[in-house]
């Protein structure tokens, strides 16, 4: 016996879906992005340990010129530095970025 949804249920689902919006941009998990930035910075300075990077809790849109402000800290130092990662090129879900660490810690 085939299963069918009552017409009212189909209409309710259709109405519910019309209220949804979808982003046309790819996104990246902030923890994944932070780990990538940490590895890049570790390699740039030749450190034996990667810094701790926190880029928040919100998914990051992968769009050119998107700026993400992250917090950088290193073990043994209480200072936290703003780190601005700017997405410079996008190819679908692939992206490149530049990261710049502030010269002075947050106050």
C-alpha positions in Angstrom: 0.0 0.0 0.0 1.7 3.3 -1.0 2.1 6.0 1.6 0.8 9.4 0.8 0.8 12.6 2.8 -2.5 14.4 3.2 -2.6 17.6 1.0 -2.7 19.8 4.1 0.6 18.3 5.4 2.3 18.9 2.0 1.0 22.5 1.9 2.3 23.0 5.5 5.8 21.7 4.6 5.9 23.8 1.4 4.9 26.9 3.4 7.6 26.2 6.0 10.2 25.8 3.4 9.4 29.1 1.7 10.4 30.8 4.9 13.9 29.3 4.8 16.8 31.1 3.2 19.9 29.5 1.9 23.3 31.0 1.7 24.9 30.9 -1.8 28.3 31.1 -0.2 30.4 28.2 1.0 31.3 28.4 4.7 34.0 27.0 6.9 33.8 25.9 10.5 35.5 28.5 12.7 37.6 25.9 14.6 38.8 24.4 11.3 39.7 27.9 10.0 41.5 28.7 13.3 43.5 25.5 13.1 44.6 26.4 9.6 45.6 29.9 10.6 47.5 28.5 13.6 49.5 26.1 11.4 50.2 28.9 8.9 51.5 31.3 11.6 53.6 28.5 13.2 55.2 27.8 9.9 55.8 31.5 9.1 57.7 32.1 12.4 59.3 28.6 12.6 57.9 28.0 16.1 58.0 24.5 17.6 54.4 24.8 18.8 51.4 26.4 17.1 49.7 29.4 18.8 46.2 29.0 20.1 43.7 30.7 17.7 40.1 31.4 18.5 37.9 32.6 15.6 34.6 32.5 17.5 31.6 30.3 17.1 30.0 31.4 13.8 30.5 29.8 10.5 32.8 31.9 8.3 31.6 32.8 4.8 34.1 32.0 2.1 34.0 35.1 0.1 36.8 37.3 -1.2 37.7 40.2 1.2 35.9 38.6 4.1 37.8 39.6 7.3 37.8 37.4 10.3 39.1 38.7 13.6 40.6 35.9 15.7 42.3 35.9 19.1 45.9 34.6 19.2 47.6 33.4 22.4 50.7 31.4 23.2 51.3 29.1 26.1 53.2 30.8 28.9 52.1 34.3 27.9 48.8 35.8 29.2 48.6 38.4 26.3 46.0 37.9 23.6 46.6 39.5 20.2 44.0 40.3 17.5 44.8 38.4 14.4 43.0 39.5 11.2 42.6 36.8 8.5 41.4 38.2 5.2 40.2 35.8 2.5 42.1 36.8 -0.6 40.9 34.3 -3.2 38.0 31.9 -3.6 37.5 28.9 -5.8 34.3 27.1 -4.7 35.0 25.8 -1.2 38.8 26.4 -1.6 40.2 29.7 -0.4 43.5 31.5 0.3 43.9 34.1 3.0 46.4 36.5 4.6 46.8 36.6 8.3 48.2 39.6 10.2 48.9 39.6 14.0 48.5 42.9 15.8 51.8 44.3 17.2 50.1 45.1 20.6 48.0 42.9 22.8 44.3 43.5 23.5 43.7 45.7 26.5 
